Amino acid sequence: MLRFVELALFLAPFLLFAAWRITATATGPSPRAVAASLIVLGLLFAALLWFQREGALPPGTTYVPPTLHDGRIIPGHGAPP
């Protein structure tokens, strides 16, 4: 399942190019648009790193997939080996 941040990072170059083509004059994009784009990309990169660190299991743990017990779904989790 794609995460929102991964999708946003994939679409960022296309959206930036479209914004540049719409707002660009003969001299190119304004410094304000370039700065805003760099800030947004920096925030997306920071969010990607944060989500990657939050979702990772500690080294040496085994992933246990979701299971169904007595009609209840037990979510997937990490278990010691």
N, C-alpha and C positions, 0 to 999 in steps of 0.2 A: 504494500500500500504506500503510495507516494505521500510524503508529508507536504504540508503547505509550503514550508521553507524550500524544499527541494524543487517544487513546482515553480515557486517564485524565482529562484535562482536560474532555472531553465528559461523562464519567460523574460527575465530582466533584459538581456541583450536585444530581444525583439521589440520590447516596449520602449527601450531607450532609443533605438533606431527610429521607431515610428514617431516618438516625441521630437527627436531631432529633425526629421524630415518635415514635420508639421510646423515647428517653430523656427527653423533655421532660415536665416537670410543669406545673402550672397557671402557674408563674412563668416558664417558658421554659427554654431550654437552660442548662446550668451554664456558668460562666465557663471552667472547665477544658475543656469540650467545644468551646467557641468558640475558645479559644486553640489547641487541638490542630488544629482544622480550618484555622485561619489558617496555622499552621506547615506543614501538609501542602500547602496550596495554594501557599504561597510556595516550597516545595521543588519542586513540580511546575512552577511558572512558571520557576524557575531552570534546571531540567533542560531545559525546552522551549527556552529561550534558548541553552543550551549545545549542544544537538543541532542547532539551526538554524545556529549558527556553524560547527560541525564538518562538517556535510554540504554547505555551500555551496561552489561552485566560485569561484575568483578571478574578478574582472571581466575580460572580454575572452577568456575561454576558451570553446571549443566543446565541447559534450558529444558523446562518441562512444559509441553504444549498444553493449551486449554483442554479440560476434560469435563465430562458431564457426570455428576454424582447426585443421586436422589433427586433428579429434576433441576438441580442447580448447576450453573456453569461456573467452574473454578477457573479463573483466568490463568494464563501462562505465567510462569515465574522461574526464577533461578533457584537451583537446589545444589547443595554441596555434593561433590562427586562421591 
